[in-house]
Amino acid sequence: MSTQPTAAAAGTIDVGGDLTVNRMGFGAMRITGPGIWGDPPSRDQAIATLRRAVELGVNFIDTADSYGPDVSETLIAEAFHPYPDDLVIATKGGLVRPGPNRWEADGRPEHLREVCEGSLRRLRLEQIPLYQFHRPDPAVPLAESIGAIAELKNEGKIRHVGLSNVSESQLREAQRIVPIVSVQNRYNVSDRRSESMIDLCEQERLVFLPWAPIQETDRNVPVRVAAERLGVTQHQVVLAWLLATSPQMLPIPGTGSPDHAAENIAAASIELTPGEIDAISKGGLPDQPELPEPMSSGWLHRQIAVMFGKRRMG
């Protein structure tokens, strides 16, 4: 009888030097309604999804006041308060929601104070373990936004500070104001714009949280090849690849389904070969940008043999 893999299979990572979590987290954006707006279709299923993730070893949950808005944080508190000692809740502030699928930056210091204190109330926390500035606001100097968050940290309302959707120069500017322990930028097999940021995170022992981690996998042929060899989904392969690319990587795949959460977490136990990791990083096989349709199992096995030296002799 097979055992469901847990997030512990990914190993651990330290957040800020004093919070140790398993290196497979959960992103709580999609436990809200369509367009990340309003309540989910089933609050019971949303709460069951959160609890299933934690049952399977997840002890890092990423959310934001703008998810819903307010809905995701409220559901997290409903699911877990009083919280397990090892559960780290990371939230974000700095975006406002005019409507479904709409996001606007608001980095004004008074807004950040208001939403941070709102997050504390909704999450039923005295201190937020990791508070992330969601996105720099072009209308507000970055130093003013980060300065407001630094004040909240000094008041004990925030334990650690992180950034999201930032450049290296913005990270450096923020670091001159307050210690930064994490960066959350978009990163996946197709979007590598933050690779230099990941290198920097490795050098400075910052946590890198890739958002949209399982998007845009379909065109990456080696992802499909590896999934066929291992008998797993392409999304699971991509999560395993993320874990393999950097020890500072903390994936936070999200879902509103308990079964899908378990599937994502199982990726923590998948071991890709060095050849597979390299091929996925390069994005495709030579002279073969896309799989023939319909996808042929025989074709896949031949590609596996070519790529990873597993062609049978004789």
C-alpha positions as CSV (number, residue, x, y, z in Angstrom):
1,M,0.0,0.0,0.0
2,S,1.5,3.3,-1.1
3,T,1.8,6.2,1.4
4,Q,0.9,9.7,0.5
5,P,4.2,11.8,0.4
6,T,4.3,14.8,2.7
7,A,5.9,18.2,2.4
8,A,8.7,17.0,4.7
9,A,10.2,15.2,1.7
10,A,11.3,18.5,0.3
11,G,13.5,19.2,3.2
12,T,13.5,22.4,5.3
13,I,14.4,26.0,4.9
14,D,14.9,28.8,7.5
15,V,12.8,32.0,7.1
16,G,14.6,34.9,8.8
17,G,17.0,32.5,10.5
18,D,14.5,31.5,13.2
19,L,11.4,30.0,11.5
20,T,12.1,26.6,10.0
21,V,9.5,25.3,7.6
22,N,9.2,22.5,5.1
23,R,10.2,23.5,1.6
24,M,6.8,22.9,0.0
25,G,4.3,25.5,1.0
26,F,0.7,26.4,0.1
27,G,-0.5,29.5,-1.7
28,A,-3.9,30.5,-0.4
29,M,-5.1,32.7,-3.3
30,R,-7.4,30.2,-4.9
31,I,-9.5,29.4,-1.9
32,T,-11.5,32.5,-2.8
33,G,-14.2,33.0,-5.4
34,P,-13.8,33.4,-9.2
35,G,-11.5,36.2,-10.1
36,I,-10.0,35.9,-6.6
37,W,-13.1,37.8,-5.5
38,G,-15.5,37.1,-2.8
39,D,-16.3,33.8,-1.0
40,P,-15.4,30.5,-2.6
41,P,-18.1,28.3,-4.1
42,S,-17.8,26.1,-1.0
43,R,-16.3,27.4,2.3
44,D,-16.2,23.8,3.6
45,Q,-14.1,22.7,0.7
46,A,-11.8,25.7,1.0
47,I,-11.2,24.9,4.7
48,A,-10.8,21.2,3.9
49,T,-8.1,22.1,1.4
50,L,-6.2,24.2,3.9
51,R,-6.4,21.5,6.5
52,R,-5.4,18.7,4.1
53,A,-2.3,20.7,3.2
54,V,-1.3,21.0,6.8
55,E,-2.1,17.3,7.5
56,L,0.4,16.5,4.7
57,G,3.2,18.5,6.4
58,V,2.8,22.0,4.9
59,N,3.7,24.5,7.6
60,F,4.1,27.6,5.5
61,I,1.0,29.3,4.1
62,D,1.2,32.4,1.9
63,T,-1.8,34.7,1.6
64,A,-2.7,38.4,1.2
65,D,-5.3,40.9,2.4
66,S,-6.2,41.4,-1.3
67,Y,-7.2,37.7,-1.8
68,G,-11.0,38.0,-1.7
69,P,-10.3,40.7,-0.5
70,D,-10.0,39.6,3.2
71,V,-11.6,36.2,2.4
72,S,-8.4,34.1,2.3
73,E,-7.1,35.4,5.7
74,T,-10.5,34.9,7.3
75,L,-10.6,31.2,6.1
76,I,-7.1,30.5,7.3
77,A,-8.0,31.7,10.8
78,E,-11.2,29.7,10.7
79,A,-9.3,26.6,9.7
80,F,-6.5,26.7,12.1
81,H,-6.9,29.1,15.0
82,P,-5.4,28.5,17.6
83,Y,-2.5,27.8,15.3
84,P,-0.1,24.8,15.5
85,D,3.2,26.0,17.0
86,D,5.1,25.3,13.7
87,L,2.7,26.9,11.3
88,V,4.1,30.0,9.7
89,I,1.5,32.4,8.1
90,A,2.9,34.8,5.5
91,T,0.6,37.6,4.3
92,K,1.0,40.6,2.1
93,G,-0.2,44.2,1.8
94,G,0.0,46.9,-0.9
95,L,-2.6,45.9,-3.5
96,V,-6.3,47.0,-3.6
97,R,-9.1,45.3,-5.5
98,P,-11.6,47.4,-7.6
99,G,-13.2,44.2,-8.8
100,P,-12.7,40.6,-9.9
101,N,-9.3,40.0,-11.6
102,R,-8.4,43.6,-11.0
103,W,-5.4,44.6,-8.9
104,E,-4.1,48.1,-8.2
105,A,-1.0,49.2,-6.2
106,D,-1.4,51.3,-3.0
107,G,1.9,51.8,-1.2
108,R,0.8,54.7,0.9
109,P,2.1,54.4,4.5
110,E,-1.3,55.0,5.9
111,H,-2.8,52.3,3.7
112,L,-0.1,49.8,4.6
113,R,-0.7,50.4,8.3
114,E,-4.4,50.0,7.9
115,V,-4.2,46.7,6.0
116,C,-1.5,45.2,8.2
117,E,-3.6,45.8,11.3
118,G,-6.6,44.4,9.4
119,S,-4.6,41.3,8.6
120,L,-3.7,40.9,12.3
121,R,-7.4,41.0,13.2
122,R,-8.6,38.6,10.5
123,L,-5.8,36.1,11.1
124,R,-6.2,36.5,14.9
125,L,-2.5,37.0,15.4
126,E,-0.6,39.3,17.7
127,Q,2.3,39.3,15.3
128,I,2.5,38.4,11.6
129,P,5.5,36.0,11.1
130,L,6.3,37.2,7.6
131,Y,4.7,40.4,6.1
132,Q,5.5,41.1,2.4
133,F,5.1,44.3,0.5
134,H,2.9,43.1,-2.3
135,R,4.1,45.4,-5.1
136,P,5.9,48.7,-5.3
137,D,3.5,51.6,-6.1
138,P,4.9,53.9,-8.8
139,A,3.0,56.8,-7.2
140,V,4.7,56.4,-3.8
141,P,8.5,56.4,-3.2
142,L,9.6,52.9,-2.2
143,A,11.4,54.2,0.8
144,E,8.1,55.6,2.2
145,S,6.3,52.3,1.8
146,I,9.1,50.2,3.3
147,G,9.5,52.8,6.1
148,A,5.9,52.2,7.1
149,I,6.5,48.5,7.2
150,A,9.7,49.0,9.2
151,E,7.7,51.0,11.8
152,L,5.1,48.2,12.1
153,K,8.0,45.8,12.6
154,N,9.5,48.0,15.3
155,E,6.1,48.0,17.0
156,G,6.1,44.2,17.2
157,K,3.3,43.7,14.7
158,I,5.6,42.1,12.2
159,R,8.3,39.6,12.8
160,H,10.0,39.4,9.4
161,V,9.7,41.5,6.3
162,G,9.6,40.3,2.7
163,L,9.1,41.8,-0.7
164,S,7.1,40.8,-3.8
165,N,7.4,41.8,-7.5
166,V,10.6,43.7,-7.1
167,S,13.9,44.2,-9.0
168,E,17.3,43.8,-7.5
169,S,17.7,47.6,-7.2
170,Q,14.4,47.8,-5.3
171,L,15.5,45.0,-3.0
172,R,18.8,46.9,-2.2
173,E,16.9,50.1,-1.5
174,A,14.6,48.2,0.9
175,Q,17.5,46.5,2.6
176,R,18.9,49.9,3.6
177,I,15.7,50.5,5.6
178,V,14.8,47.1,7.2
179,P,16.2,43.6,7.0
180,I,14.6,41.6,4.2
181,V,14.2,37.8,4.5
182,S,12.3,36.8,1.4
183,V,11.5,37.7,-2.2
184,Q,8.3,36.6,-4.0
185,N,8.5,37.1,-7.8
186,R,6.9,35.3,-10.7
187,Y,9.0,32.4,-11.8
188,N,8.3,29.2,-13.7
189,V,9.7,27.1,-16.6
190,S,8.7,29.8,-19.1
191,D,9.4,32.9,-17.1
192,R,13.0,33.1,-15.9
193,R,13.3,36.8,-15.5
194,S,14.1,36.4,-11.8
195,E,17.0,34.0,-12.2
196,S,19.5,36.6,-11.1
197,M,17.3,37.3,-8.1
198,I,17.4,33.7,-7.2
199,D,21.3,33.8,-7.4
200,L,21.2,36.8,-5.1
201,C,18.9,35.0,-2.7
202,E,21.3,32.0,-2.6
203,Q,24.2,34.3,-1.8
204,E,22.4,36.1,1.0
205,R,20.3,33.2,2.3
206,L,17.0,34.8,1.5
207,V,13.9,32.7,0.7
208,F,12.7,32.9,-2.8
209,L,8.9,32.3,-3.3
210,P,8.0,31.7,-6.9
211,W,4.5,32.8,-7.7
212,A,2.7,31.2,-10.7
213,P,5.0,28.2,-10.3
214,I,3.1,25.8,-12.4
215,Q,2.0,28.0,-15.2
216,E,2.9,27.6,-18.9
217,T,4.3,24.1,-18.8
218,D,2.7,22.7,-21.9
219,R,5.4,23.9,-24.4
220,N,8.3,22.5,-22.4
221,V,8.8,19.1,-24.0
222,P,11.2,17.7,-21.3
223,V,8.5,18.3,-18.7
224,R,6.2,16.0,-20.6
225,V,9.0,13.5,-21.2
226,A,9.8,13.4,-17.5
227,A,6.2,13.1,-16.5
228,E,5.8,10.1,-18.8
229,R,8.9,8.4,-17.4
230,L,7.8,8.9,-13.8
231,G,4.1,8.4,-14.2
232,V,3.2,11.7,-12.6
233,T,1.6,14.9,-13.8
234,Q,3.4,17.7,-15.6
235,H,2.6,20.1,-12.7
236,Q,4.3,17.7,-10.3
237,V,7.4,17.6,-12.5
238,V,7.6,21.4,-12.6
239,L,7.3,21.6,-8.8
240,A,10.1,19.0,-8.4
241,W,12.2,21.0,-10.9
242,L,11.7,24.2,-8.9
243,L,12.9,22.4,-5.7
244,A,15.9,21.1,-7.6
245,T,17.0,24.5,-9.0
246,S,17.9,26.2,-5.8
247,P,18.1,25.4,-2.0
248,Q,16.5,28.8,-1.4
249,M,13.4,28.0,-3.4
250,L,10.1,27.6,-1.5
251,P,7.3,26.7,-3.9
252,I,3.8,27.8,-2.8
253,P,1.4,26.1,-5.3
254,G,-2.2,26.9,-4.6
255,T,-5.6,25.2,-5.3
256,G,-9.1,25.1,-3.9
257,S,-9.2,21.2,-4.0
258,P,-8.0,18.9,-1.2
259,D,-7.0,16.3,-3.8
260,H,-5.1,18.7,-5.9
261,A,-3.3,20.0,-2.8
262,A,-2.2,16.4,-2.0
263,E,-1.0,16.0,-5.6
264,N,1.1,19.1,-5.5
265,I,2.6,18.2,-2.1
266,A,3.5,14.7,-3.5
267,A,5.9,16.4,-5.9
268,A,8.2,17.0,-2.9
269,S,9.2,13.3,-3.1
270,I,9.9,13.2,-6.9
271,E,13.5,12.9,-7.9
272,L,14.5,14.2,-11.3
273,T,17.7,13.1,-12.9
274,P,20.4,15.7,-13.5
275,G,19.7,15.3,-17.2
276,E,16.0,16.0,-16.8
277,I,16.7,19.1,-14.6
278,D,19.1,20.4,-17.2
279,A,16.7,19.7,-20.1
280,I,13.8,21.3,-18.4
281,S,15.9,24.4,-17.6
282,K,16.9,24.6,-21.3
283,G,13.3,24.4,-22.2
284,G,13.2,21.8,-25.0
285,L,14.8,19.0,-27.0
286,P,17.0,20.0,-29.9
287,D,15.0,20.5,-33.2
288,Q,11.8,19.2,-31.5
289,P,10.0,22.2,-30.0
290,E,6.6,20.5,-29.6
291,L,5.3,17.0,-29.1
292,P,3.5,15.4,-32.0
293,E,-0.3,15.2,-31.4
294,P,-1.7,13.0,-30.3
295,M,1.2,12.4,-27.9
296,S,2.7,9.0,-28.6
297,S,3.9,6.9,-25.7
298,G,6.4,5.2,-28.0
299,W,7.8,8.6,-29.1
300,L,8.1,9.7,-25.5
301,H,10.1,6.6,-24.6
302,R,12.4,7.1,-27.5
303,Q,13.0,10.7,-26.4
304,I,13.7,9.5,-22.8
305,A,16.2,7.0,-24.1
306,V,18.0,9.7,-26.2
307,M,18.0,12.3,-23.4
308,F,18.9,10.2,-20.5
309,G,21.0,7.3,-21.9
310,K,18.4,4.7,-21.1
311,R,18.0,3.1,-24.5
312,R,18.1,-0.7,-24.2
313,M,21.0,-2.5,-25.7
314,G,20.5,-5.1,-28.5
